């Protein structure tokens, strides 16, 4: 059977993109300032979304506890959250993305079941030695950790100071 023609949007996902590392807040592991905000501004411009100007203008909001007090992290820093409109749209995109990946995989599996099965078998065969090696190393590490714990246990008991009897007050 002829291999399925890969759509350009799938090819673009698999091609390296040149660019700087982002330093701003991430939403679904994607940079908010350099990716999501320009994307949603563009989709608002074309009429595909209608995210409020408030959400795009102030995408990070101060988080509050249930009692209304400003929320702080364990390190004492104020906690910020992403505006709900942006978070909801990112969630929808993520769900659609996952559905698109699943649909593509299923279409390839349907169009070329022999090729798909061959890929699965080759991956399984190539991965088996790695899984066996990792299993052996994990077992060795567990045995070593148990041995070290057993050796440390008697030493800890010996190191505990015995309470000296206190003389009774006369």
C-alpha positions as CSV (number, residue, x, y, z in Angstrom):
1,X,0.0,0.0,0.0
2,X,1.2,3.5,-0.8
3,X,2.3,5.5,2.3
4,X,-0.1,8.2,3.4
5,X,0.9,11.7,2.4
6,X,1.9,13.7,5.5
7,X,0.0,17.0,5.8
8,X,2.2,20.1,5.9
9,X,1.0,21.0,9.4
10,X,2.3,17.7,10.7
11,X,5.6,18.2,8.9
12,X,6.0,21.6,10.4
13,X,5.6,20.1,13.9
14,X,8.4,17.8,13.2
15,X,10.8,20.4,11.8
16,X,13.3,22.3,14.1
17,X,12.4,25.9,14.5
18,X,15.2,28.5,15.0
19,X,14.5,30.9,17.8
20,X,15.6,32.3,21.1
21,X,14.7,30.6,24.4
22,X,11.7,32.4,25.9
23,X,12.0,33.8,29.5
24,X,8.4,34.8,30.2
25,X,5.6,32.8,31.8
26,X,4.7,29.5,30.1
27,X,1.2,28.3,29.5
28,X,1.1,24.6,28.5
29,X,4.9,24.9,28.2
30,X,4.5,27.6,25.5
31,X,5.7,31.1,26.1
32,X,2.8,33.5,27.0
33,X,4.3,36.7,25.8
34,X,6.1,35.6,22.6
35,X,3.5,33.0,21.4
36,X,0.1,33.0,23.0
37,X,-0.5,36.7,23.2
38,X,0.5,37.4,19.5
39,X,-1.5,34.3,18.4
40,X,-4.6,35.4,20.3
41,X,-4.2,39.0,19.1
42,X,-4.1,37.6,15.5
43,X,-7.1,35.4,16.0
44,X,-9.0,38.3,17.5
45,X,-8.0,40.4,14.5
46,X,-9.3,37.8,12.1
47,X,-12.5,37.3,14.1
48,X,-11.7,33.7,15.1
49,X,-11.7,34.5,18.8
50,X,-13.1,37.4,20.8
51,X,-10.8,37.4,23.9
52,X,-11.3,40.5,25.9
53,X,-8.8,43.4,25.7
54,X,-8.5,43.1,29.4
55,X,-7.3,39.5,29.2
56,X,-4.8,40.3,26.5
57,X,-3.7,43.5,28.2
58,X,-3.3,42.0,31.6
59,X,-2.8,38.2,31.0
60,X,-1.3,37.6,34.5
61,X,-3.5,38.2,37.5
62,X,-2.7,38.2,41.1
63,X,-4.0,35.0,42.8
64,X,-6.1,35.1,45.9
65,X,-6.9,32.6,48.6
66,X,-10.4,31.5,49.3
67,X,-10.7,34.1,52.0
68,X,-9.8,36.9,49.6
69,X,-6.2,37.4,50.8
70,X,-3.4,37.7,48.3
71,X,-1.8,34.3,47.8
72,X,1.9,33.7,48.4
73,X,4.1,30.8,47.6
74,X,6.1,28.8,50.2
75,X,9.1,31.0,49.2
76,X,7.1,34.1,50.1
77,X,6.6,35.4,46.5
78,X,3.2,36.5,45.3
79,X,1.4,33.9,43.2
80,X,0.1,34.9,39.7
81,X,-2.3,33.1,37.5
82,X,-3.2,33.3,33.8
83,X,-6.4,35.2,33.0
84,X,-9.3,32.7,32.6
85,X,-10.1,33.6,29.0
86,X,-6.5,32.9,27.9
87,X,-6.3,29.7,30.0
88,X,-9.6,28.4,28.6
89,X,-8.5,29.0,25.0
90,X,-5.2,27.4,25.6
91,X,-7.0,24.4,27.1
92,X,-9.2,24.2,24.0
93,X,-6.2,24.3,21.7
94,X,-4.4,21.6,23.7
95,X,-7.5,19.4,23.5
96,X,-7.8,20.0,19.8
97,X,-4.1,19.4,19.3
98,X,-4.3,16.1,21.1
99,X,-7.4,15.1,19.1
100,X,-5.6,16.0,15.9
101,X,-2.6,13.9,16.8
102,X,-4.8,11.0,17.7
103,X,-6.8,11.4,14.4
104,X,-3.6,11.5,12.3
105,X,-2.2,8.4,14.0
106,X,-5.5,6.5,13.5
107,X,-5.7,7.6,9.8
108,X,-2.1,6.3,9.1
109,X,-2.9,3.1,11.0
110,X,-6.1,2.6,8.9
111,X,-4.4,3.5,5.6
112,X,-1.2,1.5,6.1
113,X,-1.9,-1.2,8.8
114,X,1.1,-3.3,7.8
115,X,3.5,-0.4,7.9
116,X,2.2,0.8,11.2
117,X,2.4,-2.7,12.7
118,X,6.0,-3.0,11.3
119,X,6.9,0.3,13.1
120,X,5.4,-1.0,16.4
121,X,7.3,-4.3,16.1
122,X,10.6,-2.6,15.3
123,X,10.2,-0.1,18.2
124,X,9.4,-3.0,20.6
125,X,12.3,-5.0,19.4
126,X,14.7,-2.1,19.7
127,X,13.4,-1.0,23.1
128,X,13.5,-4.5,24.7
129,X,17.3,-4.5,25.5
130,X,17.0,-1.0,27.0
131,X,14.1,-2.1,29.2
132,X,15.9,-5.2,30.3
133,X,19.1,-3.2,31.2
134,X,17.1,-0.6,33.1
135,X,15.3,-3.4,35.0
136,X,18.6,-5.0,36.0
137,X,20.1,-1.7,37.1
138,X,17.0,-0.8,39.1
139,X,17.0,-4.2,40.8
140,X,20.7,-3.8,41.7
141,X,20.0,-0.3,43.1
142,X,17.2,-1.6,45.2
143,X,19.3,-4.4,46.6
144,X,22.2,-2.0,47.4
145,X,19.8,0.5,49.0
146,X,18.3,-2.2,51.2
147,X,21.8,-3.4,52.2
148,X,22.9,0.1,53.1
149,X,19.7,0.6,55.2
150,X,20.4,-2.6,57.1
151,X,24.0,-1.6,57.7
152,X,23.0,1.8,58.9
153,X,20.3,0.5,61.3
154,X,22.6,-1.1,63.9
155,X,24.9,1.9,63.8
156,X,22.0,4.2,64.5
157,X,20.9,2.0,67.5
158,X,24.5,2.1,68.9
159,X,24.7,5.8,68.5
160,X,21.6,6.5,70.5
161,X,22.8,7.7,73.9
162,X,21.4,5.9,76.9
163,X,19.5,8.1,79.3
164,X,21.4,8.3,82.6
165,X,19.3,7.8,85.6
166,X,18.7,11.1,87.5
167,X,19.3,11.0,91.2
168,X,16.1,11.5,93.2
169,X,16.0,14.8,95.0
170,X,16.5,14.3,98.7
